[in-house]
Amino acid sequence: MKKKTPGTNQSFPEPENILKHLTVQKFLRQFDSFLKKHVENFYHPGFKGQKLLWEAMRYSLFSGGKYFRPILVFATAQLVSIKSRLILPWAAAIEMIHTASLIHDDLPCMDNSLYRRGKTTCHRKFGEDIALLAGDCLWIEAFRLLSLDKRKDNTKIWPPILCQAAGFNGLMGGQALDLKIPRRPNESYYKKMHSLKTGALIVACMEGVVALKKTHTQRIQKIRKAAPLIGQAFQLADDLQDAGEKEMANFVNTLGRKKALKHLQKLSNNALELIDFDTKKSNFLKELIIFNQNRIST
Ligand code: GRG
């Protein structure tokens, strides 16, 4: 079924249910068992502390996240014709870093959240000490996983991309900006914070795939340009969803829902235009961008 995307003259596949595609279902099955197998390997029976740590990591990793980032890795791999099994370690490492950041974000010294993904947060279930370690351990194990990849080139290509996305100029720097947010942040403050806190890891999802091609074709350049737009659009959609539910300082509450919606539409359309190659391979990434835009009811 085709649908006209609001604000464009282009027609893209209807993203009613992103998971309906058999190829995505197959990828998610592969991804889930790959991630589970990797995590099972840590298990060390007999000692309570390590057992709890392992349970806390599993509890948070497999707690019903959308897997937007692994799906984005897969969609990018489709676009540049890389087999999905080759990018499983990358998708898994990204999801581990993402989950680590959520565990830490929920801690009493940060957001002090009670629930995550509709379940009790990791620190309330396992204690703050074990939750802190579970977050730490997940991000260290993400890098170990990448270092185990059989293709030696990948073990050199991936870690710097992930360091950039998770560190000072990524998740952690963005979280610091969020913790010390001024009383009246302006638009550029939000843009900077979003691009680090959320955008950096989303950009990394795509960069870790296109970097394997080792080429700089016009197409690859366009995908690289689209990546930060998708990252910003994802955070904006998240803020738009939160704005109705929570009394909090965010882009939407500060600048107004109308402006935020317009901005989301512009970012999504620009990203769609950049990847509008005349090939079936780009359809899935397009659907993912529209899926994100449609998370919001206007
Ligand atoms: C330990 C790597 C590490 C980082 C510590 C705490 C921190 C620094 C960063 C937090 C960054 C953060 C919470 C960003 C928010 C990103 C975001 C929009 C999360 C929601 O993502 P979804 O909707 O969640 O994909 P699900 O639950 O579906 O996975």
Residues whose N, C-alpha, C, O or C-beta is under 5 A from the ligand:
A	BS01	GRG	G65 K66 Y67 F68 I97 A100 S101 L102 H104 D105 R117 G135 W139 A166 L171 M172 Q175 K197 T198 D238
